[in-house]
């Protein structure tokens, strides 16, 4: 796979950041994916115009995944297309491999990134800002942003060099369980946020009582597998019993 040079790979990596820009209701992110792959496909099929057209059509079909995984998938698809061009991988198998990868990574991305890690960053920022640490909050955002870009560069490189083999390594990262752990951290950060905006003037018994009731209700609803809407409705009804007027007198920003 040495025939894809640095310039082509860099162009594909940068374009992978723009996959969502051409979002449409028919193929969702398919146009953005084709745009990201184009420099690499042109290089791979530089002596096969018909093969280039077939490769373009393969990637203009339905495509949608979590945006943080786009660099990885672009790298993997370039790796597979390079093998297809040399008859080392059957082109008929690509749609099945593609759909499996896309939907699996989409679920992991929604759970770990959107549902856990981004929430952790948001809550940490809120706590810092409300506590008066404005510049550390800005620095935290920069660290998260730079870390995300380095992560995208790494998975793009590994996806291109190792292909679908890298997905096996990705399983060992155990991101689903790490997402669960981050959700616990997020729950503690919510408590920290409450303590910042409601300092010790708020009656301690109210705070402890709300926390205990919330934990018991969350555990109970998880065990009996009731919907979250019912849980929220019960929380709202119980909140009506709290002395909000008394607590409002002690509310401090």
GROMACS elastic network, one bead per residue, 0.5 to 0.9 nm:
[ bonds ]
;  ai    aj funct       b0    kb
    1     4     6  0.64660   500
    1    79     6  0.75258   500
    1    82     6  0.65846   500
    1    83     6  0.81296   500
    1   160     6  0.88978   500
    1   161     6  0.80597   500
    2     5     6  0.69625   500
    3    43     6  0.75469   500
    3    44     6  0.72177   500
    3    82     6  0.89771   500
    4     7     6  0.82031   500
    4     8     6  0.62535   500
    4     9     6  0.67233   500
    4    40     6  0.67344   500
    4    43     6  0.64379   500
    4    44     6  0.69120   500
    4    82     6  0.88249   500
    5     8     6  0.55066   500
    5     9     6  0.63499   500
    5    10     6  0.86535   500
    5    40     6  0.88552   500
    5    43     6  0.84969   500
    6     9     6  0.51889   500
    6    10     6  0.59692   500
    6    11     6  0.84913   500
    7    10     6  0.52180   500
    7    11     6  0.61600   500
    7    12     6  0.87002   500
    7    39     6  0.88836   500
    8    11     6  0.51508   500
    8    12     6  0.62645   500
    8    13     6  0.86732   500
    8    39     6  0.55561   500
    8    40     6  0.55936   500
    8    42     6  0.89954   500
    8    43     6  0.74194   500
    9    12     6  0.51185   500
    9    13     6  0.61544   500
    9    14     6  0.86583   500
    9    39     6  0.78044   500
    9    40     6  0.66950   500
    9    75     6  0.85469   500
    9   157     6  0.87822   500
   10    13     6  0.50619   500
   10    14     6  0.61672   500
   10    15     6  0.85169   500
   11    14     6  0.52499   500
   11    15     6  0.60955   500
   11    16     6  0.85746   500
   11    36     6  0.77774   500
   11    37     6  0.89098   500
   11    39     6  0.66535   500
   11    40     6  0.82222   500
   12    15     6  0.50963   500
   12    16     6  0.60926   500
   12    35     6  0.83891   500
   12    36     6  0.50669   500
   12    37     6  0.58649   500
   12    38     6  0.74641   500
   12    39     6  0.62789   500
   12    40     6  0.66396   500
   12    71     6  0.83179   500
   12    74     6  0.74781   500
   12    75     6  0.82976   500
   13    16     6  0.51493   500
   13    17     6  0.71740   500
   13    36     6  0.73525   500
   13    37     6  0.89337   500
   13    71     6  0.61640   500
   13    74     6  0.77904   500
   13    75     6  0.81291   500
   13   152     6  0.84209   500
   13   153     6  0.74026   500
   13   156     6  0.70135   500
   14    17     6  0.56768   500
   14    18     6  0.76318   500
   14    36     6  0.78213   500
   14    71     6  0.86989   500
   15    18     6  0.53346   500
   15    19     6  0.69242   500
   15    32     6  0.81499   500
   15    33     6  0.85705   500
   15    35     6  0.70303   500
   15    37     6  0.80486   500
   15    71     6  0.88470   500
   16    19     6  0.54459   500
   16    20     6  0.87974   500
   16    32     6  0.77022   500
   16    33     6  0.71797   500
   16    35     6  0.82540   500
   16    36     6  0.51409   500
   16    37     6  0.81304   500
   16    67     6  0.87794   500
   16    70     6  0.59505   500
   16    71     6  0.54829   500
   16    74     6  0.69953   500
   17    20     6  0.78411   500
   17    21     6  0.88827   500
   17    36     6  0.83501   500
   17    67     6  0.79608   500
   17    68     6  0.86496   500
   17    70     6  0.75440   500
   17    71     6  0.75334   500
   18    21     6  0.54129   500
   18    22     6  0.80116   500
   18    32     6  0.65329   500
   18    33     6  0.86213   500
   18    35     6  0.86378   500
   18    36     6  0.76948   500
   19    22     6  0.67084   500
   19    23     6  0.77289   500
   19    29     6  0.61700   500
   19    30     6  0.79510   500
   19    31     6  0.74495   500
   19    33     6  0.55221   500
   19    34     6  0.84900   500
   19    35     6  0.75265   500
   19    36     6  0.68472   500
   19    67     6  0.76976   500
   19    70     6  0.74254   500
   20    23     6  0.52409   500
   20    24     6  0.89978   500
   20    28     6  0.81879   500
   20    29     6  0.57166   500
   20    30     6  0.88583   500
   20    31     6  0.86690   500
   20    32     6  0.60677   500
   20    33     6  0.84651   500
   20    67     6  0.73761   500
   21    29     6  0.81111   500
   21    31     6  0.88469   500
   21    32     6  0.66329   500
   22    28     6  0.79958   500
   22    29     6  0.66270   500
   22    30     6  0.81001   500
   22    31     6  0.60044   500
   22    32     6  0.55019   500
   23    26     6  0.88277   500
   23    27     6  0.77759   500
   23    29     6  0.50135   500
   23    30     6  0.76463   500
   23    31     6  0.73483   500
   23    32     6  0.72437   500
   24    27     6  0.60430   500
   24    29     6  0.68271   500
   24    30     6  0.82592   500
   24    31     6  0.82318   500
   25    28     6  0.53898   500
   25    29     6  0.89454   500
   26    30     6  0.87921   500
   26    62     6  0.74168   500
   27    30     6  0.52533   500
   27    31     6  0.74801   500
   27    60     6  0.75858   500
   27    61     6  0.62653   500
   27    63     6  0.60520   500
   27    64     6  0.78165   500
   28    31     6  0.77984   500
   28    32     6  0.87740   500
   28    62     6  0.66099   500
   28    63     6  0.61401   500
   28    64     6  0.59087   500
   29    32     6  0.54262   500
   29    33     6  0.62722   500
   29    34     6  0.88613   500
   29    62     6  0.74380   500
   29    63     6  0.53905   500
   29    64     6  0.52936   500
   29    65     6  0.79587   500
   30    33     6  0.50584   500
   30    34     6  0.62475   500
   30    35     6  0.86018   500
   30    59     6  0.66888   500
   30    60     6  0.51956   500
   30    61     6  0.60836   500
   30    62     6  0.57015   500
   30    64     6  0.71534   500
   31    34     6  0.51429   500
   31    35     6  0.61515   500
   31    36     6  0.86587   500
   31    59     6  0.82021   500
   31    60     6  0.61166   500
   31    61     6  0.85776   500
   31    63     6  0.86600   500
   32    36     6  0.61782   500
   32    37     6  0.86904   500
   32    60     6  0.89547   500
   33    36     6  0.50952   500
   33    37     6  0.62468   500
   33    38     6  0.85891   500
   33    59     6  0.69664   500
   33    60     6  0.76290   500
   33    63     6  0.77186   500
   33    70     6  0.80670   500
   33    74     6  0.73887   500
   34    37     6  0.51661   500
   34    38     6  0.59967   500
   34    56     6  0.65655   500
   34    57     6  0.86589   500
   34    58     6  0.89928   500
   34    59     6  0.57054   500
   34    60     6  0.60566   500
   35    38     6  0.52676   500
   35    39     6  0.81178   500
   36    39     6  0.73016   500
   36    40     6  0.83226   500
   36    74     6  0.71532   500
   37    40     6  0.55314   500
   37    41     6  0.60209   500
   37    42     6  0.86104   500
   37    56     6  0.85206   500
   37    59     6  0.84896   500
   37    74     6  0.64846   500
   37    75     6  0.87031   500
   37    77     6  0.80552   500
   37    78     6  0.70907   500
   38    41     6  0.50652   500
   38    42     6  0.60369   500
   38    43     6  0.86148   500
   38    56     6  0.77945   500
   39    42     6  0.52869   500
   39    43     6  0.64287   500
   39    44     6  0.87810   500
   40    43     6  0.51587   500
   40    44     6  0.61103   500
   40    45     6  0.85821   500
   40    78     6  0.66624   500
   41    45     6  0.59328   500
   41    46     6  0.79283   500
   41    52     6  0.65086   500
   41    55     6  0.73459   500
   41    56     6  0.78841   500
   41    78     6  0.73130   500
   41    81     6  0.75793   500
   41    82     6  0.84067   500
   42    45     6  0.53805   500
   42    46     6  0.54267   500
   42    47     6  0.89888   500
   42    49     6  0.87052   500
   42    52     6  0.67234   500
   43    46     6  0.50402   500
   43    47     6  0.86292   500
   44    47     6  0.81649   500
   44    48     6  0.85930   500
   44    52     6  0.81337   500
   44    78     6  0.85406   500
   44    81     6  0.76049   500
   44    82     6  0.61552   500
   44    85     6  0.71681   500
   45    49     6  0.65596   500
   45    50     6  0.84619   500
   45    51     6  0.62756   500
   45    52     6  0.53498   500
   45    55     6  0.87796   500
   45    82     6  0.85915   500
   45    85     6  0.71147   500
   46    49     6  0.69350   500
   46    52     6  0.77940   500
   47    51     6  0.87631   500
   47    52     6  0.89361   500
   48    51     6  0.52155   500
   48    52     6  0.63052   500
   48    53     6  0.89130   500
   48    85     6  0.88843   500
   49    52     6  0.50274   500
   49    53     6  0.64193   500
   49    54     6  0.87866   500
   50    53     6  0.51386   500
   50    54     6  0.62971   500
   50    55     6  0.86427   500
   51    54     6  0.50714   500
   51    55     6  0.61282   500
   51    56     6  0.86094   500
   51    85     6  0.77148   500
   52    55     6  0.50790   500
   52    56     6  0.61904   500
   52    57     6  0.87012   500
   53    56     6  0.50930   500
   53    57     6  0.62915   500
   53    58     6  0.86982   500
   54    57     6  0.51646   500
   54    58     6  0.62724   500
   54    59     6  0.89815   500
   55    58     6  0.50614   500
   55    59     6  0.66293   500
   55    60     6  0.88565   500
   55    81     6  0.75226   500
   55    91     6  0.88803   500
   56    59     6  0.54451   500
   56    60     6  0.62911   500
   57    60     6  0.51143   500
   57    61     6  0.70149   500
   58    61     6  0.62639   500
   58    91     6  0.88034   500
   58    94     6  0.82627   500
   58    95     6  0.76887   500
   59    62     6  0.79411   500
   59    63     6  0.79605   500
   59    95     6  0.89157   500
   60    63     6  0.78922   500
   63    98     6  0.87602   500
   63    99     6  0.80037   500
   63   102     6  0.74418   500
   64    67     6  0.86061   500
   64   102     6  0.68644   500
   64   103     6  0.78479   500
   64   106     6  0.77305   500
   65    68     6  0.84924   500
   65    69     6  0.71407   500
   65    70     6  0.73436   500
   65   102     6  0.56494   500
   65   103     6  0.66031   500
   65   104     6  0.87047   500
   65   105     6  0.68456   500
   65   107     6  0.81822   500
   65   109     6  0.80592   500
   65   110     6  0.89590   500
   66    69     6  0.57337   500
   66    70     6  0.71170   500
   66   102     6  0.84851   500
   66   105     6  0.71156   500
   66   107     6  0.78997   500
   66   108     6  0.83978   500
   66   109     6  0.54771   500
   66   110     6  0.65835   500
   66   113     6  0.87215   500
   66   114     6  0.87227   500
   67    70     6  0.53721   500
   67    71     6  0.83878   500
   67   106     6  0.85031   500
   67   109     6  0.82043   500
   68    71     6  0.72421   500
   68    72     6  0.83904   500
   68   109     6  0.72033   500
   68   113     6  0.80348   500
   68   148     6  0.81779   500
   68   151     6  0.89209   500
   68   152     6  0.71099   500
   69    72     6  0.53651   500
   69    73     6  0.63524   500
   69    74     6  0.86924   500
   69   102     6  0.87833   500
   69   105     6  0.69642   500
   69   106     6  0.77832   500
   69   109     6  0.73158   500
   69   152     6  0.75958   500
   69   155     6  0.81478   500
   69   156     6  0.88159   500
   70    73     6  0.51595   500
   70    74     6  0.60127   500
   70    75     6  0.85264   500
   70   152     6  0.82970   500
   70   156     6  0.83609   500
   71    74     6  0.51238   500
   71    75     6  0.61607   500
   71    76     6  0.86507   500
   71   152     6  0.58558   500
   71   153     6  0.73218   500
   71   154     6  0.88872   500
   71   155     6  0.66528   500
   71   157     6  0.85511   500
   71   159     6  0.81264   500
   72    75     6  0.51667   500
   72    76     6  0.62167   500
   72    77     6  0.86519   500
   72   152     6  0.71790   500
   72   153     6  0.85232   500
   72   154     6  0.83934   500
   72   157     6  0.77090   500
   72   158     6  0.75474   500
   72   159     6  0.52060   500
   72   160     6  0.77680   500
   73    77     6  0.59891   500
   73    78     6  0.84451   500
   73    98     6  0.86729   500
   73   101     6  0.79885   500
   73   102     6  0.77599   500
   73   155     6  0.86983   500
   73   156     6  0.74706   500
   73   159     6  0.68964   500
   73   160     6  0.86932   500
   74    77     6  0.51938   500
   74    78     6  0.61592   500
   74    79     6  0.86109   500
   74   156     6  0.70304   500
   74   159     6  0.77106   500
   74   160     6  0.78401   500
   75    78     6  0.52049   500
   75    79     6  0.62654   500
   75    80     6  0.87687   500
   75   155     6  0.78973   500
   75   157     6  0.66431   500
   75   158     6  0.74938   500
   75   161     6  0.78225   500
   75   163     6  0.73094   500
   76    79     6  0.50175   500
   76    80     6  0.62387   500
   76    81     6  0.86001   500
   76   156     6  0.77733   500
   76   158     6  0.82880   500
   76   160     6  0.50760   500
   76   161     6  0.80699   500
   76   162     6  0.76944   500
   76   164     6  0.62503   500
   76   166     6  0.87011   500
   77    80     6  0.50193   500
   77    81     6  0.59872   500
   77    82     6  0.84459   500
   77    94     6  0.87501   500
   77    98     6  0.81369   500
   77   159     6  0.82339   500
   77   160     6  0.76585   500
   77   163     6  0.76586   500
   77   164     6  0.88804   500
   78    81     6  0.50550   500
   78    82     6  0.60857   500
   78    83     6  0.86710   500
   78   159     6  0.85746   500
   78   160     6  0.63114   500
   78   163     6  0.83486   500
   79    82     6  0.51905   500
   79    83     6  0.64974   500
   79    84     6  0.87815   500
   79   159     6  0.74468   500
   79   160     6  0.50482   500
   79   161     6  0.69701   500
   79   162     6  0.76851   500
   79   163     6  0.55096   500
   79   164     6  0.85242   500
   80    83     6  0.50708   500
   80    84     6  0.61183   500
   80    85     6  0.86333   500
   80    88     6  0.87781   500
   80    89     6  0.70015   500
   80    91     6  0.87175   500
   80    94     6  0.79309   500
   80   160     6  0.85082   500
   80   163     6  0.67905   500
   80   164     6  0.83248   500
   81    85     6  0.61052   500
   81    86     6  0.87019   500
   81    89     6  0.82260   500
   81    91     6  0.81736   500
   81    94     6  0.89374   500
   82    85     6  0.52407   500
   82    86     6  0.66865   500
   82    87     6  0.88804   500
   82    88     6  0.85357   500
   82    89     6  0.88057   500
   83    86     6  0.51867   500
   83    87     6  0.61447   500
   83    89     6  0.54090   500
   83    90     6  0.84754   500
   84    88     6  0.56824   500
   84    90     6  0.61407   500
   84    91     6  0.60132   500
   85    88     6  0.76268   500
   85    89     6  0.82869   500
   86    89     6  0.78470   500
   87    90     6  0.67604   500
   87    91     6  0.85726   500
   89    92     6  0.87743   500
   89    93     6  0.78260   500
   89    94     6  0.84476   500
   90    93     6  0.56072   500
   90    94     6  0.72213   500
   91    94     6  0.53674   500
   91    95     6  0.81008   500
   92    95     6  0.68494   500
   92    96     6  0.82370   500
   93    96     6  0.56893   500
   93    97     6  0.64015   500
   93    98     6  0.85988   500
   94    97     6  0.51366   500
   94    98     6  0.57785   500
   94    99     6  0.85194   500
   95    99     6  0.60932   500
   95   100     6  0.85828   500
   96    99     6  0.53562   500
   96   100     6  0.62621   500
   96   101     6  0.86601   500
   97   100     6  0.53013   500
   97   101     6  0.61963   500
   97   102     6  0.85530   500
   97   164     6  0.88128   500
   98   101     6  0.53024   500
   98   102     6  0.60072   500
   98   103     6  0.86204   500
   99   102     6  0.51384   500
   99   103     6  0.61006   500
   99   104     6  0.83497   500
  100   103     6  0.56197   500
  100   104     6  0.60363   500
  100   105     6  0.84711   500
  101   104     6  0.52986   500
  101   105     6  0.59724   500
  101   106     6  0.82978   500
  101   164     6  0.86794   500
  101   167     6  0.84338   500
  102   105     6  0.54282   500
  102   106     6  0.59523   500
  102   107     6  0.87228   500
  103   107     6  0.62709   500
  103   108     6  0.87184   500
  104   107     6  0.53774   500
  104   108     6  0.64293   500
  104   109     6  0.86560   500
  105   108     6  0.50116   500
  105   109     6  0.58907   500
  105   110     6  0.84649   500
  106   109     6  0.50818   500
  106   110     6  0.61062   500
  106   111     6  0.85813   500
  107   110     6  0.52522   500
  107   111     6  0.62323   500
  107   112     6  0.85970   500
  108   111     6  0.52061   500
  108   112     6  0.59023   500
  108   113     6  0.78375   500
  108   175     6  0.70462   500
  108   176     6  0.63837   500
  108   179     6  0.89439   500
  109   112     6  0.53260   500
  109   113     6  0.51787   500
  109   114     6  0.66266   500
  109   115     6  0.82783   500
  109   175     6  0.87653   500
  109   176     6  0.89877   500
  110   113     6  0.58423   500
  110   115     6  0.58775   500
  110   116     6  0.84811   500
  111   114     6  0.61441   500
  111   116     6  0.64874   500
  111   117     6  0.88631   500
  111   175     6  0.85259   500
  111   176     6  0.67734   500
  111   179     6  0.64365   500
  111   180     6  0.85313   500
  112   115     6  0.56920   500
  112   116     6  0.50713   500
  112   117     6  0.60746   500
  112   118     6  0.84496   500
  112   175     6  0.62622   500
  112   176     6  0.62054   500
  112   177     6  0.85919   500
  112   178     6  0.72778   500
  112   180     6  0.80187   500
  112   182     6  0.83239   500
  113   116     6  0.55627   500
  113   118     6  0.57843   500
  113   119     6  0.82548   500
  113   179     6  0.78188   500
  114   117     6  0.64585   500
  114   118     6  0.54848   500
  114   119     6  0.70139   500
  115   118     6  0.68615   500
  115   119     6  0.64398   500
  115   120     6  0.89930   500
  115   179     6  0.76452   500
  115   183     6  0.80036   500
  116   119     6  0.52590   500
  116   120     6  0.61731   500
  116   121     6  0.88591   500
  116   178     6  0.87432   500
  116   179     6  0.54685   500
  116   180     6  0.75858   500
  116   181     6  0.86390   500
  116   182     6  0.56935   500
  116   183     6  0.56697   500
  116   186     6  0.76205   500
  117   121     6  0.63840   500
  117   122     6  0.86965   500
  117   179     6  0.72617   500
  117   182     6  0.67783   500
  117   183     6  0.83826   500
  117   186     6  0.89236   500
  118   121     6  0.50913   500
  118   122     6  0.61722   500
  118   123     6  0.86222   500
  119   123     6  0.60529   500
  119   124     6  0.84427   500
  119   182     6  0.88721   500
  119   183     6  0.84329   500
  119   186     6  0.70701   500
  120   123     6  0.52493   500
  120   124     6  0.60489   500
  120   125     6  0.85023   500
  120   182     6  0.71275   500
  120   183     6  0.79474   500
  120   185     6  0.75094   500
  120   186     6  0.56293   500
  120   189     6  0.78285   500
  121   124     6  0.51827   500
  121   125     6  0.61145   500
  121   126     6  0.86242   500
  121   140     6  0.79886   500
  121   141     6  0.76002   500
  121   144     6  0.77921   500
  122   125     6  0.51495   500
  122   126     6  0.61935   500
  122   127     6  0.87179   500
  123   126     6  0.50030   500
  123   127     6  0.61501   500
  123   128     6  0.85487   500
  123   186     6  0.71152   500
  123   189     6  0.62634   500
  123   190     6  0.69939   500
  123   193     6  0.76574   500
  124   127     6  0.52156   500
  124   128     6  0.61528   500
  124   129     6  0.86012   500
  124   137     6  0.77299   500
  124   140     6  0.85422   500
  124   186     6  0.87345   500
  124   189     6  0.69718   500
  124   193     6  0.86629   500
  125   128     6  0.51487   500
  125   129     6  0.60568   500
  125   130     6  0.84910   500
  125   133     6  0.89846   500
  125   134     6  0.85226   500
  125   136     6  0.86136   500
  125   137     6  0.52181   500
  125   138     6  0.80169   500
  125   140     6  0.75256   500
  125   141     6  0.78156   500
  126   129     6  0.52519   500
  126   130     6  0.60387   500
  126   131     6  0.83856   500
  126   137     6  0.81491   500
  126   193     6  0.72335   500
  127   130     6  0.52932   500
  127   131     6  0.59850   500
  127   132     6  0.86352   500
  127   133     6  0.84954   500
  127   137     6  0.87609   500
  127   189     6  0.76750   500
  127   190     6  0.85563   500
  127   192     6  0.69836   500
  127   193     6  0.52520   500
  127   194     6  0.88773   500
  127   196     6  0.70235   500
  127   197     6  0.88768   500
  128   131     6  0.50781   500
  128   132     6  0.62474   500
  128   134     6  0.64762   500
  128   135     6  0.88467   500
  128   136     6  0.72712   500
  128   137     6  0.57877   500
  128   193     6  0.89213   500
  129   132     6  0.51364   500
  129   133     6  0.52974   500
  129   135     6  0.84370   500
  129   136     6  0.85406   500
  129   137     6  0.64610   500
  130   133     6  0.74770   500
  130   134     6  0.82557   500
  130   193     6  0.79088   500
  130   196     6  0.66730   500
  130   197     6  0.70611   500
  130   253     6  0.73738   500
  131   134     6  0.82355   500
  131   193     6  0.88344   500
  131   196     6  0.63033   500
  131   197     6  0.83226   500
  132   135     6  0.88088   500
  133   136     6  0.56034   500
  133   137     6  0.63565   500
  133   138     6  0.89834   500
  134   137     6  0.51981   500
  134   138     6  0.64950   500
  134   139     6  0.88604   500
  135   139     6  0.61811   500
  135   140     6  0.85372   500
  136   140     6  0.60507   500
  136   141     6  0.86402   500
  137   140     6  0.50194   500
  137   141     6  0.63701   500
  137   142     6  0.87900   500
  138   141     6  0.51685   500
  138   142     6  0.64052   500
  138   143     6  0.87694   500
  139   142     6  0.50597   500
  139   143     6  0.61982   500
  139   144     6  0.86590   500
  140   143     6  0.50750   500
  140   144     6  0.62198   500
  140   145     6  0.85976   500
  141   144     6  0.51518   500
  141   145     6  0.61312   500
  141   146     6  0.86413   500
  142   145     6  0.50439   500
  142   146     6  0.60846   500
  142   147     6  0.83526   500
  143   146     6  0.52682   500
  143   147     6  0.59071   500
  143   148     6  0.84706   500
  144   147     6  0.50532   500
  144   148     6  0.60866   500
  144   149     6  0.87565   500
  145   148     6  0.51523   500
  145   149     6  0.64520   500
  145   150     6  0.88219   500
  146   149     6  0.51653   500
  146   150     6  0.62833   500
  146   151     6  0.85587   500
  147   150     6  0.51544   500
  147   151     6  0.60691   500
  147   152     6  0.86471   500
  148   152     6  0.62036   500
  148   153     6  0.86866   500
  149   152     6  0.50823   500
  149   153     6  0.62517   500
  149   154     6  0.86268   500
  150   153     6  0.50889   500
  150   154     6  0.61550   500
  150   155     6  0.87342   500
  151   154     6  0.51208   500
  151   155     6  0.62509   500
  151   156     6  0.85185   500
  152   155     6  0.53415   500
  152   156     6  0.60061   500
  152   157     6  0.85577   500
  153   156     6  0.52171   500
  153   157     6  0.62173   500
  153   158     6  0.86581   500
  154   157     6  0.52788   500
  154   158     6  0.61789   500
  154   159     6  0.84392   500
  155   158     6  0.50183   500
  155   159     6  0.57291   500
  155   160     6  0.84057   500
  155   166     6  0.87367   500
  156   159     6  0.50772   500
  156   160     6  0.61873   500
  156   161     6  0.85906   500
  157   160     6  0.52805   500
  157   161     6  0.60889   500
  157   162     6  0.83688   500
  158   161     6  0.51300   500
  158   162     6  0.56185   500
  158   163     6  0.73214   500
  158   166     6  0.65988   500
  159   162     6  0.54988   500
  159   164     6  0.70050   500
  159   165     6  0.82541   500
  159   166     6  0.61946   500
  159   167     6  0.81709   500
  160   163     6  0.54610   500
  160   164     6  0.88726   500
  161   166     6  0.86539   500
  162   165     6  0.55738   500
  162   166     6  0.55419   500
  162   167     6  0.89003   500
  163   166     6  0.59899   500
  163   167     6  0.79076   500
  164   167     6  0.53829   500
  164   168     6  0.75312   500
  165   168     6  0.56169   500
  165   169     6  0.72417   500
  166   169     6  0.51233   500
  166   170     6  0.62327   500
  166   171     6  0.88568   500
  167   171     6  0.63824   500
  168   171     6  0.52786   500
  168   172     6  0.70502   500
  169   172     6  0.53556   500
  169   173     6  0.71007   500
  170   173     6  0.53470   500
  170   174     6  0.75682   500
  170   175     6  0.84096   500
  171   174     6  0.57163   500
  171   175     6  0.77259   500
  172   175     6  0.82728   500
  173   176     6  0.87111   500
  173   178     6  0.85010   500
  174   177     6  0.57768   500
  174   178     6  0.64356   500
  174   179     6  0.88002   500
  175   179     6  0.59642   500
  175   180     6  0.86517   500
  176   179     6  0.50703   500
  176   180     6  0.65528   500
  176   181     6  0.89489   500
  177   181     6  0.64124   500
  177   182     6  0.86783   500
  178   181     6  0.50425   500
  178   182     6  0.61915   500
  178   183     6  0.86607   500
  179   182     6  0.50269   500
  179   183     6  0.62654   500
  179   184     6  0.88837   500
  180   183     6  0.51189   500
  180   184     6  0.66875   500
  180   185     6  0.89372   500
  181   184     6  0.52493   500
  181   185     6  0.65277   500
  181   186     6  0.87392   500
  182   186     6  0.60640   500
  182   187     6  0.86258   500
  183   187     6  0.62667   500
  183   188     6  0.87683   500
  184   187     6  0.51012   500
  184   188     6  0.65391   500
  184   189     6  0.87242   500
  185   188     6  0.51449   500
  185   189     6  0.62160   500
  185   190     6  0.87425   500
  186   190     6  0.62200   500
  186   191     6  0.87287   500
  187   190     6  0.51399   500
  187   191     6  0.66012   500
  187   192     6  0.88300   500
  188   191     6  0.50789   500
  188   192     6  0.63005   500
  188   193     6  0.86890   500
  189   193     6  0.61136   500
  189   194     6  0.86045   500
  190   194     6  0.62988   500
  190   195     6  0.87015   500
  191   194     6  0.50559   500
  191   195     6  0.62786   500
  191   196     6  0.87068   500
  191   211     6  0.84559   500
  192   195     6  0.50609   500
  192   196     6  0.62635   500
  192   197     6  0.88472   500
  193   196     6  0.50894   500
  193   197     6  0.63630   500
  193   198     6  0.82818   500
  194   197     6  0.53583   500
  194   198     6  0.55726   500
  194   199     6  0.78450   500
  195   199     6  0.51758   500
  195   200     6  0.73820   500
  195   202     6  0.88334   500
  196   199     6  0.56248   500
  196   200     6  0.89389   500
  196   252     6  0.86277   500
  196   253     6  0.79964   500
  197   251     6  0.70868   500
  197   252     6  0.59107   500
  197   253     6  0.54205   500
  198   201     6  0.71000   500
  198   202     6  0.60520   500
  198   247     6  0.87665   500
  198   250     6  0.74246   500
  198   251     6  0.56678   500
  198   252     6  0.60253   500
  198   253     6  0.77096   500
  199   202     6  0.61629   500
  199   250     6  0.82772   500
  199   251     6  0.78391   500
  199   252     6  0.70637   500
  199   253     6  0.89438   500
  200   203     6  0.71518   500
  200   204     6  0.73413   500
  200   250     6  0.89875   500
  201   204     6  0.82654   500
  201   247     6  0.86268   500
  201   250     6  0.57967   500
  201   251     6  0.79708   500
  201   252     6  0.86668   500
  202   205     6  0.87294   500
  202   206     6  0.76708   500
  202   207     6  0.75257   500
  202   247     6  0.62786   500
  202   248     6  0.89493   500
  202   250     6  0.61120   500
  202   251     6  0.75896   500
  203   206     6  0.56189   500
  203   207     6  0.67506   500
  203   247     6  0.78248   500
  204   207     6  0.51697   500
  204   208     6  0.61979   500
  204   209     6  0.84654   500
  205   208     6  0.51590   500
  205   209     6  0.58726   500
  205   210     6  0.84787   500
  206   209     6  0.51120   500
  206   210     6  0.61056   500
  206   211     6  0.85991   500
  206   242     6  0.81982   500
  207   210     6  0.53511   500
  207   211     6  0.62941   500
  207   212     6  0.87217   500
  208   211     6  0.52049   500
  208   212     6  0.61637   500
  208   213     6  0.85915   500
  209   212     6  0.52166   500
  209   213     6  0.60765   500
  209   214     6  0.84161   500
  210   213     6  0.52214   500
  210   214     6  0.59527   500
  210   215     6  0.85694   500
  210   239     6  0.89723   500
  211   214     6  0.51172   500
  211   215     6  0.61643   500
  211   216     6  0.86280   500
  212   215     6  0.52180   500
  212   216     6  0.61728   500
  212   217     6  0.85439   500
  213   216     6  0.51747   500
  213   217     6  0.60369   500
  213   218     6  0.85003   500
  214   217     6  0.51598   500
  214   218     6  0.60366   500
  214   219     6  0.85835   500
  214   235     6  0.79188   500
  215   218     6  0.51330   500
  215   219     6  0.61560   500
  215   220     6  0.85122   500
  216   219     6  0.52402   500
  216   220     6  0.60535   500
  216   221     6  0.85804   500
  217   220     6  0.50331   500
  217   221     6  0.59974   500
  217   222     6  0.84125   500
  217   231     6  0.75357   500
  217   235     6  0.86684   500
  218   221     6  0.53268   500
  218   222     6  0.61344   500
  218   223     6  0.86593   500
  218   231     6  0.77372   500
  219   222     6  0.51892   500
  219   223     6  0.62388   500
  219   224     6  0.88187   500
  220   223     6  0.51517   500
  220   224     6  0.62744   500
  220   225     6  0.82558   500
  220   226     6  0.88325   500
  221   224     6  0.52776   500
  221   225     6  0.55837   500
  221   226     6  0.54135   500
  221   227     6  0.76594   500
  221   228     6  0.79327   500
  221   230     6  0.88722   500
  221   231     6  0.70100   500
  222   226     6  0.69056   500
  222   227     6  0.87905   500
  223   226     6  0.81631   500
  225   228     6  0.88898   500
  226   229     6  0.84413   500
  226   230     6  0.70104   500
  226   231     6  0.76507   500
  227   230     6  0.56438   500
  227   231     6  0.68062   500
  228   232     6  0.61642   500
  228   233     6  0.85535   500
  229   232     6  0.51333   500
  229   233     6  0.61646   500
  229   234     6  0.86945   500
  230   233     6  0.50142   500
  230   234     6  0.62350   500
  230   235     6  0.86054   500
  231   234     6  0.52389   500
  231   235     6  0.62208   500
  231   236     6  0.86509   500
  232   236     6  0.60920   500
  232   237     6  0.86321   500
  233   236     6  0.50824   500
  233   237     6  0.62626   500
  233   238     6  0.86649   500
  234   237     6  0.50991   500
  234   238     6  0.61348   500
  234   239     6  0.84747   500
  235   238     6  0.51524   500
  235   239     6  0.60308   500
  235   240     6  0.88485   500
  236   239     6  0.50261   500
  236   240     6  0.66639   500
  237   240     6  0.54098   500
  237   241     6  0.74270   500
  238   241     6  0.54995   500
  238   242     6  0.73635   500
  239   242     6  0.54143   500
  239   243     6  0.87927   500
  239   244     6  0.86652   500
  240   243     6  0.80139   500
  240   244     6  0.82510   500
  241   244     6  0.85201   500
  242   245     6  0.87365   500
  242   247     6  0.87217   500
  243   246     6  0.55497   500
  243   247     6  0.64195   500
  243   248     6  0.86282   500
  244   247     6  0.50051   500
  244   248     6  0.57746   500
  244   249     6  0.86654   500
  245   248     6  0.50333   500
  245   249     6  0.66277   500
  246   249     6  0.55255   500
  246   250     6  0.72658   500
  247   250     6  0.53352   500
  247   251     6  0.64111   500
  248   252     6  0.85966   500
  249   252     6  0.85266   500
